[in-house]
Amino acid sequence: MKIIMIFLFLFLQLGWAEINISGHVKTAQGGVPQLAHAHISYLGNSVYRPLKSIEVSKEGTFSFDLEEGKYYTLFITAANHYGLQLPILYENNIKSIDLNVQLDPYEFNKDAADIKIIGDWNNFKFASSKDMKKQADGTYLFEIESDSQRVGYQLYGIEKQGHSINGTNYDALEYDGGGDYRSFVLVKDGIAKIVFDPARLVESDKDLPMIDFGDNKALAIINQIEKKDNEVSAAYRQHQATVKDGSKFDWSEMDALLQQHISSEQSIVRRFAASKYAAMVSAGFDNVDMNKILSILPVTDPLWELNYYGAYDFFKNTFGKEKADVYIEENFDKIESPKVRASLLAMQGLDAKANDNNALVREIFYKLDSEYKDVSEIRYFKSQLDPSKAITKGKQVPEFEVKLIHSGEIVSRESMLGKYYLLDFWAVWCGPCRREMPNMHKVYEEFKSKNFTILSLSFDHKLEAVDTYRKDKWAMPWLHTYVENSYNNPLSKRFEVTGIPKPVLVNAQGIIVATGMELRGEQLRMTLDKYLNTTM
């Protein structure tokens, strides 16, 4: 009995092994935030659906006791500041991590004349935002009647990245669940009076954010890599959305940094650098020894959670498709992450769909639907494989009738018979949509003489956004319509639009011939070439 009790004690001790993650948060001015939170998620999971969230104390501190042996993402948010995401990776001998953070304040459009307000009165919807009225003293005013004791609101049009943020006038603040904060003002005599004063905006000339990891040099290096990766990734997205001459993106800066650490003596640093190289390969970088990356980061490594959507392409590029499928099958049951397993299956399914292997598509779909129903990250890809969907290759395109913007011309399923066309559900605010512009313009110019056109259906909050974008960024010289209420429009539901971009290619007989990833990036031209250069 004594031996059994000792065993149970040891088992419980091992089962409840913890790592402590704690820290101190400062504002851009070095003080304690008026309201701040620390959120913890498993690495690779959304920081907006955290495992735990805690309010930072009045002294600016926070602390988490978490399961040891797992990797995490720490997300720190504070009113008037940008949220900060930090990957928390560590070697097995580390039992506690302590850090100090000074946050970066919002960057503002100081000359913004069009400041919008949303709030309780319209369920914080951008589409029905109101204008704030500029006053003689430089402030902005908005008043609204309310039966409540207080009214919550946010402003947008003032912060450069398009965030909806807390205002300068408030009696209380609350976290909005998306990285920013809402302001609340008390209602007096049935009127909520909201004043925005640009002179009270928080600013700093320091190079922020600043993070001190103490003696944990590996974590400091990892977050140095992460910071540079965020900068380079933003530049890559901008390049993809604007390049018109076909030039390749310059990865040399990120490559140089990763070369410093890919052979690190610290395993966690070496593996993290390898994971970033794998992501670069998925984005088109080809000057790397992929077999070396794979030797450092086999498919069973939990760091593939950081690039789960690109894993299959990486293995195909490394081995070729047949050997990649064998490699995945041999190691599949050893992969601990359901997200990585589900993603590999989904990508194999999309590959099968592109090759018209409908039997394999159905097999993979039903496996995903039965065994990975709770993996939200692959829902979009799973929807592309669902054989019961209306928007599926081989089915007739649903009925539609839309009015083209500015001309008033009606375009319908019937009027488009006799030509190939790409239905493009998109929005200016959608980053992936903007990144498709170079490819879409190229294929339009190449195939427009072959009885092909594009119909773009905008999900923007206001039609003016489309006009401005076409004038200042990309001409998009094809057909355009505006979809009011975006996802809630009956047309959107008929076309099963749950995310954008959503491209659908229809042939001259009104039959859907391609959807989803077959019409994204470089695949778009290959797909159009397959149909238009063999049928026209």
C-alpha positions as CSV (number, residue, x, y, z in Angstrom):
1,M,0.0,0.0,0.0
2,K,2.8,2.4,0.9
3,I,4.5,1.8,-2.5
4,I,1.2,2.5,-4.3
5,M,0.7,5.7,-2.4
6,I,4.2,6.9,-3.2
7,F,3.6,6.0,-6.9
8,L,0.3,8.0,-6.9
9,F,2.0,10.9,-5.3
10,L,4.8,11.0,-7.9
11,F,2.2,10.5,-10.7
12,L,0.2,13.5,-9.5
13,Q,3.3,15.6,-9.1
14,L,4.4,14.8,-12.6
15,G,0.9,15.2,-14.0
16,W,0.6,18.7,-12.4
17,A,4.0,20.0,-13.4
18,E,3.7,23.7,-14.2
19,I,5.6,26.5,-15.7
20,N,5.1,30.1,-14.5
21,I,4.9,32.9,-17.0
22,S,4.8,36.3,-15.4
23,G,5.7,39.9,-16.2
24,H,5.3,43.6,-15.8
25,V,3.6,45.9,-18.3
26,K,4.3,49.6,-18.9
27,T,2.7,52.2,-21.2
28,A,4.7,54.1,-23.8
29,Q,5.3,56.8,-21.2
30,G,6.6,54.3,-18.7
31,G,3.6,54.2,-16.4
32,V,1.0,51.6,-15.5
33,P,-1.8,51.2,-18.1
34,Q,-5.2,52.4,-17.1
35,L,-6.6,49.1,-18.2
36,A,-4.5,46.2,-19.6
37,H,-4.9,42.4,-20.0
38,A,-2.6,39.4,-20.5
39,H,-4.0,36.5,-22.6
40,I,-2.4,33.1,-23.0
41,S,-3.1,30.7,-25.9
42,Y,-1.5,27.5,-27.1
43,L,1.1,28.4,-29.8
44,G,-0.5,28.6,-33.2
45,N,-4.0,29.1,-31.8
46,S,-5.9,32.4,-32.1
47,V,-5.1,34.9,-29.4
48,Y,-8.7,36.0,-29.6
49,R,-9.8,32.7,-28.2
50,P,-7.4,32.4,-25.3
51,L,-7.0,29.6,-22.7
52,K,-7.0,32.3,-20.0
53,S,-7.2,36.1,-19.8
54,I,-6.4,38.1,-16.7
55,E,-6.5,41.8,-16.0
56,V,-3.1,43.3,-15.3
57,S,-2.8,44.5,-11.7
58,K,-2.8,48.1,-10.5
59,E,1.0,47.6,-10.2
60,G,1.2,46.5,-13.9
61,T,1.9,42.8,-13.2
62,F,0.4,39.5,-14.3
63,S,1.2,35.8,-13.7
64,F,0.1,32.5,-15.2
65,D,0.7,29.0,-13.9
66,L,0.5,26.7,-17.0
67,E,1.0,23.1,-18.0
68,E,4.6,22.4,-18.5
69,G,5.8,21.0,-21.8
70,K,3.4,23.0,-24.0
71,Y,4.3,26.1,-26.1
72,Y,2.2,29.2,-25.8
73,T,1.6,32.7,-27.2
74,L,1.3,35.5,-24.7
75,F,-0.8,38.4,-25.9
76,I,-0.7,41.7,-24.0
77,T,-3.3,44.4,-24.6
78,A,-3.8,47.8,-23.1
79,A,-6.0,50.8,-23.8
80,N,-4.4,53.4,-26.2
81,H,-1.7,50.8,-27.3
82,Y,-1.2,48.1,-29.9
83,G,-1.5,44.5,-28.7
84,L,1.8,42.6,-28.5
85,Q,2.0,38.9,-29.3
86,L,5.0,37.0,-27.9
87,P,5.8,33.3,-28.7
88,I,6.7,31.5,-25.4
89,L,9.0,28.6,-26.2
90,Y,11.5,27.1,-23.8
91,E,13.7,24.2,-23.1
92,N,12.6,21.5,-20.7
93,N,14.8,22.7,-17.9
94,I,13.0,26.1,-17.7
95,K,10.4,26.3,-14.9
96,S,9.6,30.0,-15.0
97,I,9.7,32.9,-17.4
98,D,9.6,36.5,-16.3
99,L,9.5,39.5,-18.7
100,N,9.1,43.3,-18.8
101,V,7.2,44.9,-21.6
102,Q,6.8,48.5,-22.6
103,L,4.0,48.8,-25.2
104,D,3.8,50.7,-28.5
105,P,1.1,53.4,-28.6
106,Y,-1.3,53.7,-31.5
107,E,-0.1,55.5,-34.6
108,F,-2.6,58.2,-35.6
109,N,-3.7,60.0,-38.8
110,K,-3.5,63.4,-37.2
111,D,-4.9,65.1,-40.3
112,A,-7.9,62.8,-40.5
113,A,-11.0,64.8,-41.2
114,D,-13.5,61.9,-41.4
115,I,-13.6,60.4,-37.9
116,K,-16.3,57.7,-37.4
117,I,-18.0,56.5,-34.3
118,I,-19.7,53.1,-33.6
119,G,-21.3,51.9,-30.4
120,D,-24.0,50.2,-28.4
121,W,-26.7,52.0,-30.6
122,N,-25.6,50.1,-33.7
123,N,-24.0,47.0,-32.2
124,F,-20.6,48.4,-33.1
125,K,-21.2,47.8,-36.8
126,F,-18.9,49.7,-39.2
127,A,-21.5,49.8,-42.0
128,S,-23.8,52.0,-40.0
129,S,-21.2,54.2,-38.4
130,K,-21.8,57.9,-37.7
131,D,-19.6,61.0,-38.3
132,M,-18.2,63.0,-35.4
133,K,-18.6,66.7,-35.9
134,K,-15.5,68.8,-35.7
135,Q,-15.7,71.8,-33.3
136,A,-14.1,75.2,-33.4
137,D,-11.6,74.2,-30.7
138,G,-10.3,71.2,-32.7
139,T,-12.3,68.6,-30.7
140,Y,-15.0,66.3,-32.2
141,L,-18.5,65.9,-30.8
142,F,-21.1,63.2,-31.0
143,E,-24.4,63.1,-29.1
144,I,-27.0,60.4,-28.9
145,E,-30.2,59.8,-26.9
146,S,-30.1,56.7,-24.7
147,D,-32.3,55.1,-22.0
148,S,-29.3,53.4,-20.5
149,Q,-27.1,54.6,-17.7
150,R,-24.0,54.5,-19.9
151,V,-23.1,54.1,-23.5
152,G,-20.1,52.3,-25.0
153,Y,-18.3,53.4,-28.2
154,Q,-15.2,53.2,-30.3
155,L,-13.7,55.4,-32.9
156,Y,-12.1,54.6,-36.3
157,G,-10.6,56.6,-39.1
158,I,-8.0,58.1,-36.7
159,E,-5.7,55.0,-36.2
160,K,-3.5,54.4,-39.2
161,Q,-4.0,50.6,-39.4
162,G,-7.7,50.8,-39.4
163,H,-8.3,49.6,-35.8
164,S,-11.5,50.6,-34.0
165,I,-10.1,52.0,-30.8
166,N,-11.1,53.6,-27.5
167,G,-11.7,57.3,-27.4
168,T,-10.1,60.0,-25.3
169,N,-13.4,60.7,-23.4
170,Y,-14.6,57.9,-21.0
171,D,-15.8,57.1,-17.5
172,A,-14.8,53.5,-17.9
173,L,-13.0,51.1,-20.3
174,E,-13.6,47.5,-21.3
175,Y,-11.7,45.0,-23.5
176,D,-13.4,44.4,-26.8
177,G,-12.2,40.8,-27.3
178,G,-10.3,41.7,-30.4
179,G,-7.1,43.4,-29.1
180,D,-8.6,46.9,-28.5
181,Y,-10.8,48.6,-26.0
182,R,-14.1,50.3,-25.8
183,S,-14.9,53.6,-24.0
184,F,-18.0,54.1,-21.9
185,V,-19.5,57.5,-20.9
186,L,-22.3,58.1,-18.5
187,V,-25.7,59.2,-19.9
188,K,-27.0,62.5,-18.4
189,D,-30.6,63.6,-18.9
190,G,-31.1,61.0,-21.6
191,I,-28.1,62.2,-23.7
192,A,-24.7,60.6,-24.1
193,K,-22.2,63.3,-25.0
194,I,-19.0,62.0,-26.5
195,V,-16.0,64.3,-27.1
196,F,-12.9,63.3,-28.9
197,D,-9.8,65.5,-28.3
198,P,-6.8,64.8,-30.6
199,A,-4.6,66.7,-28.2
200,R,-5.0,63.9,-25.6
201,L,-3.7,61.1,-27.9
202,V,-0.9,59.0,-26.5
203,E,2.4,59.3,-28.4
204,S,6.0,58.4,-28.0
205,D,9.3,58.9,-30.0
206,K,10.8,55.7,-28.5
207,D,11.5,52.6,-30.5
208,L,8.7,50.5,-29.1
209,P,7.6,48.0,-28.1
210,M,10.5,47.1,-25.8
211,I,10.8,43.6,-24.2
212,D,13.2,42.4,-21.5
213,F,13.4,38.6,-21.1
214,G,16.0,38.8,-18.3
215,D,18.4,35.8,-18.4
216,N,16.3,33.8,-20.9
217,K,18.5,34.4,-23.9
218,A,16.8,31.8,-26.1
219,L,13.4,33.4,-25.7
220,A,15.0,36.8,-26.4
221,I,16.4,35.5,-29.7
222,I,13.1,33.8,-30.6
223,N,11.2,37.0,-30.2
224,Q,13.9,38.9,-32.1
225,I,13.3,36.5,-35.0
226,E,9.5,36.9,-34.5
227,K,9.7,40.7,-34.6
228,K,11.8,40.7,-37.8
229,D,9.5,38.1,-39.3
230,N,6.5,40.4,-38.6
231,E,8.2,43.3,-40.3
232,V,9.3,41.2,-43.3
233,S,5.9,39.5,-43.6
234,A,4.2,42.9,-43.7
235,A,6.6,44.0,-46.5
236,Y,5.9,40.7,-48.4
237,R,2.1,41.2,-48.2
238,Q,2.6,44.8,-49.5
239,H,4.8,43.5,-52.3
240,Q,2.3,40.9,-53.3
241,A,-0.5,43.4,-53.3
242,T,1.3,46.0,-55.4
243,V,4.0,44.5,-57.6
244,K,3.2,44.9,-61.3
245,D,6.4,43.8,-63.0
246,G,6.6,40.2,-61.7
247,S,9.7,40.9,-59.6
248,K,10.4,38.5,-56.7
249,F,10.3,39.6,-53.1
250,D,13.7,40.2,-51.5
251,W,14.0,37.8,-48.6
252,S,17.7,38.5,-47.9
253,E,17.2,40.4,-44.6
254,M,15.2,37.5,-43.0
255,D,17.5,34.9,-44.6
256,A,20.5,36.6,-43.0
257,L,19.0,36.6,-39.6
258,L,17.9,33.0,-39.8
259,Q,21.3,31.9,-41.0
260,Q,22.7,33.2,-37.7
261,H,20.4,30.9,-35.7
262,I,19.7,27.8,-37.8
263,S,22.7,26.1,-36.3
264,S,22.3,27.3,-32.7
265,E,23.4,25.1,-29.9
266,Q,20.0,25.7,-28.3
267,S,17.5,23.3,-29.8
268,I,14.5,25.5,-29.4
269,V,16.2,28.4,-31.3
270,R,17.3,26.1,-34.0
271,R,13.9,24.6,-34.5
272,F,12.2,28.0,-34.4
273,A,14.5,29.3,-37.1
274,A,13.7,26.2,-39.2
275,S,10.0,26.8,-38.8
276,K,10.4,30.3,-40.2
277,Y,12.4,29.0,-43.1
278,A,9.5,26.5,-43.8
279,A,7.0,29.4,-43.9
280,M,9.3,31.3,-46.3
281,V,9.4,28.3,-48.6
282,S,5.6,28.3,-48.6
283,A,5.7,31.9,-49.6
284,G,8.0,31.2,-52.6
285,F,11.5,31.4,-51.1
286,D,13.7,28.8,-52.8
287,N,17.3,29.4,-51.7
288,V,17.3,27.0,-48.7
289,D,18.3,23.4,-48.1
290,M,14.9,21.9,-47.4
291,N,16.3,18.6,-46.4
292,K,18.3,20.4,-43.7
293,I,15.1,22.1,-42.5
294,L,13.3,18.8,-42.4
295,S,16.1,17.2,-40.4
296,I,15.7,19.9,-37.8
297,L,11.9,20.1,-38.0
298,P,10.3,16.7,-38.8
299,V,6.6,16.6,-39.4
300,T,6.1,15.4,-35.8
301,D,7.5,18.6,-34.3
302,P,4.9,20.7,-32.6
303,L,6.3,23.9,-34.2
304,W,4.5,22.9,-37.4
305,E,1.5,24.5,-35.7
306,L,3.0,27.8,-36.8
307,N,2.8,26.8,-40.4
308,Y,0.2,24.1,-40.5
309,Y,-1.4,25.5,-43.7
310,G,2.0,25.4,-45.6
311,A,3.2,22.0,-44.3
312,Y,1.9,19.9,-47.2
313,D,3.4,22.1,-49.9
314,F,6.7,22.1,-48.0
315,F,6.8,18.3,-48.0
316,K,5.8,18.2,-51.7
317,N,8.5,20.6,-52.6
318,T,11.1,18.6,-50.6
319,F,10.1,15.0,-51.7
320,G,7.8,15.3,-54.6
321,K,4.1,14.5,-54.2
322,E,4.2,10.7,-54.1
323,K,7.1,10.5,-51.5
324,A,5.5,13.3,-49.5
325,D,2.3,11.4,-49.2
326,V,4.2,8.3,-48.1
327,Y,6.2,10.3,-45.6
328,I,3.0,11.9,-44.1
329,E,1.3,8.5,-43.9
330,E,4.2,6.9,-42.1
331,N,4.4,9.6,-39.5
332,F,0.7,10.7,-39.3
333,D,-0.2,8.9,-36.1
334,K,2.9,10.4,-34.4
335,I,1.8,14.0,-35.0
336,E,0.4,15.2,-31.7
337,S,-1.3,18.3,-33.1
338,P,-4.9,17.7,-34.4
339,K,-4.6,21.0,-36.3
340,V,-1.5,19.8,-38.2
341,R,-3.0,16.4,-39.0
342,A,-6.3,18.0,-40.1
343,S,-4.5,20.5,-42.3
344,L,-2.3,17.9,-44.0
345,L,-5.5,15.9,-44.8
346,A,-7.3,19.0,-46.0
347,M,-4.4,20.0,-48.3
348,Q,-4.2,16.5,-49.7
349,G,-8.0,16.8,-50.4
350,L,-7.6,20.1,-52.2
351,D,-4.8,18.5,-54.3
352,A,-7.1,15.6,-55.1
353,K,-9.9,18.0,-56.0
354,A,-7.6,19.9,-58.4
355,N,-6.8,16.6,-60.1
356,D,-10.5,15.6,-60.2
357,N,-10.0,12.6,-57.9
358,N,-13.5,12.9,-56.5
359,A,-13.4,9.6,-54.6
360,L,-10.4,10.7,-52.5
361,V,-12.0,14.1,-52.0
362,R,-15.1,12.5,-50.5
363,E,-13.0,10.1,-48.4
364,I,-10.9,13.0,-46.9
365,F,-14.0,15.2,-46.4
366,Y,-15.8,12.6,-44.3
367,K,-12.7,11.9,-42.3
368,L,-12.3,15.6,-41.5
369,D,-16.0,15.9,-40.7
370,S,-16.0,13.0,-38.3
371,E,-12.6,13.2,-36.7
372,Y,-11.7,16.9,-36.8
373,K,-15.0,18.7,-36.5
374,D,-13.6,20.9,-33.7
375,V,-10.5,22.1,-35.6
376,S,-11.9,25.6,-36.6
377,E,-8.7,26.5,-38.6
378,I,-9.6,24.1,-41.4
379,R,-13.3,24.9,-41.7
380,Y,-12.7,27.0,-44.8
381,F,-10.7,24.2,-46.5
382,K,-13.2,21.6,-45.4
383,S,-16.0,23.6,-47.0
384,Q,-14.1,23.5,-50.3
385,L,-14.2,19.7,-50.2
386,D,-17.9,19.2,-49.1
387,P,-19.6,17.2,-51.9
388,S,-23.0,18.4,-50.7
389,K,-22.3,22.1,-51.3
390,A,-23.9,24.0,-54.1
391,I,-20.7,25.8,-55.0
392,T,-18.9,22.7,-56.1
393,K,-17.0,21.8,-59.3
394,G,-19.4,20.2,-61.8
395,K,-22.6,21.8,-60.5
396,Q,-24.6,24.6,-62.2
397,V,-23.9,28.1,-60.9
398,P,-26.8,29.3,-58.7
399,E,-29.2,31.9,-60.0
400,F,-28.0,35.5,-59.6
401,E,-28.9,38.9,-60.8
402,V,-26.8,41.9,-59.9
403,K,-26.7,45.6,-60.9
404,L,-23.3,46.8,-62.0
405,I,-22.0,49.8,-60.1
406,H,-22.3,53.2,-61.9
407,S,-23.8,51.8,-65.1
408,G,-26.9,50.2,-63.7
409,E,-26.6,47.4,-66.2
410,I,-28.1,44.1,-65.0
411,V,-25.9,41.0,-65.1
412,S,-27.3,37.5,-64.4
413,R,-26.6,33.8,-64.8
414,E,-28.5,33.9,-68.1
415,S,-26.7,37.0,-69.5
416,M,-23.3,35.5,-68.8
417,L,-24.0,32.3,-70.7
418,G,-21.6,31.8,-73.6
419,K,-18.5,33.1,-71.8
420,Y,-16.1,32.0,-69.0
421,Y,-16.2,34.3,-66.0
422,L,-14.6,34.5,-62.6
423,L,-16.9,35.4,-59.7
424,D,-14.7,37.3,-57.2
425,F,-16.2,37.9,-53.8
426,W,-13.8,40.4,-52.2
427,A,-13.4,43.7,-50.2
428,V,-10.8,46.4,-50.0
429,W,-10.4,45.7,-46.3
430,C,-9.5,42.1,-47.0
431,G,-5.7,41.7,-47.1
432,P,-5.7,38.4,-48.9
433,C,-8.1,39.9,-51.5
434,R,-5.7,42.8,-52.2
435,R,-2.8,40.3,-52.5
436,E,-4.6,38.6,-55.4
437,M,-4.7,41.8,-57.5
438,P,-1.4,41.4,-59.4
439,N,-2.4,37.9,-60.5
440,M,-6.0,38.9,-61.4
441,H,-4.8,41.8,-63.5
442,K,-2.3,39.6,-65.3
443,V,-4.8,36.9,-66.2
444,Y,-7.4,39.4,-67.2
445,E,-5.1,41.0,-69.7
446,E,-4.0,37.5,-71.0
447,F,-7.4,35.9,-71.3
448,K,-9.9,38.8,-71.9
449,S,-9.7,38.2,-75.6
450,K,-10.7,34.6,-75.1
451,N,-14.3,35.3,-74.1
452,F,-13.3,35.6,-70.4
453,T,-14.2,38.3,-67.9
454,I,-14.3,38.9,-64.1
455,L,-17.2,40.0,-62.0
456,S,-16.1,41.3,-58.6
457,L,-18.7,41.4,-55.8
458,S,-17.6,43.9,-53.1
459,F,-18.3,43.2,-49.4
460,D,-17.0,46.7,-48.4
461,H,-18.8,48.8,-45.8
462,K,-19.3,51.5,-48.3
463,L,-19.1,51.6,-52.1
464,E,-16.8,54.7,-52.0
465,A,-14.0,52.4,-50.7
466,V,-14.1,50.5,-54.0
467,D,-14.0,53.6,-56.1
468,T,-11.0,55.0,-54.1
469,Y,-9.1,51.8,-54.3
470,R,-9.6,51.5,-58.1
471,K,-8.5,55.0,-58.6
472,D,-5.5,55.0,-56.3
473,K,-4.3,51.3,-56.3
474,W,-5.5,48.8,-58.9
475,A,-7.8,49.7,-61.8
476,M,-9.6,46.4,-61.9
477,P,-10.9,47.0,-65.4
478,W,-13.7,44.5,-65.3
479,L,-17.3,44.1,-64.0
480,H,-18.2,45.3,-60.5
481,T,-21.2,45.1,-58.2
482,Y,-21.7,45.9,-54.6
483,V,-23.2,43.4,-52.1
484,E,-25.1,45.2,-49.3
485,N,-24.9,43.6,-45.9
486,S,-22.0,41.4,-47.2
487,Y,-22.3,37.9,-45.6
488,N,-26.0,38.4,-44.6
489,N,-27.1,39.1,-48.2
490,P,-29.2,36.3,-49.7
491,L,-26.8,36.2,-52.7
492,S,-23.9,35.6,-50.4
493,K,-25.8,32.8,-48.6
494,R,-26.7,31.2,-51.9
495,F,-23.1,31.2,-52.9
496,E,-22.1,29.9,-49.5
497,V,-19.7,32.8,-48.8
498,T,-18.3,32.3,-45.3
499,G,-15.0,34.0,-46.0
500,I,-13.3,36.1,-48.6
501,P,-11.7,36.0,-51.1
502,K,-14.0,33.5,-52.6
503,P,-13.3,32.9,-56.3
504,V,-15.6,30.8,-58.5
505,L,-14.9,30.0,-62.1
506,V,-17.9,29.3,-64.4
507,N,-17.7,28.0,-67.9
508,A,-19.7,29.1,-71.0
509,Q,-22.5,26.6,-70.1
510,G,-23.0,28.0,-66.6
511,I,-21.2,25.1,-64.9
512,I,-18.7,25.7,-62.1
513,V,-15.4,24.3,-63.2
514,A,-13.0,25.5,-60.4
515,T,-13.2,27.1,-56.9
516,G,-11.1,28.0,-53.9
517,M,-7.3,27.5,-54.0
518,E,-7.3,26.5,-57.6
519,L,-8.0,30.1,-58.3
520,R,-5.6,31.7,-55.9
521,G,-2.0,32.9,-56.5
522,E,-0.1,31.3,-59.3
523,Q,-2.8,28.5,-59.5
524,L,-5.2,31.1,-61.0
525,R,-3.3,31.4,-64.3
526,M,-2.7,27.6,-64.5
527,T,-6.4,26.9,-64.0
528,L,-7.5,29.4,-66.6
529,D,-4.9,28.1,-69.0
530,K,-6.2,24.6,-68.5
531,Y,-9.7,25.6,-69.5
532,L,-9.4,28.6,-71.9
533,N,-6.5,27.4,-73.9
534,T,-8.1,24.0,-74.6
535,T,-11.7,25.0,-75.1
536,M,-11.6,28.2,-77.0
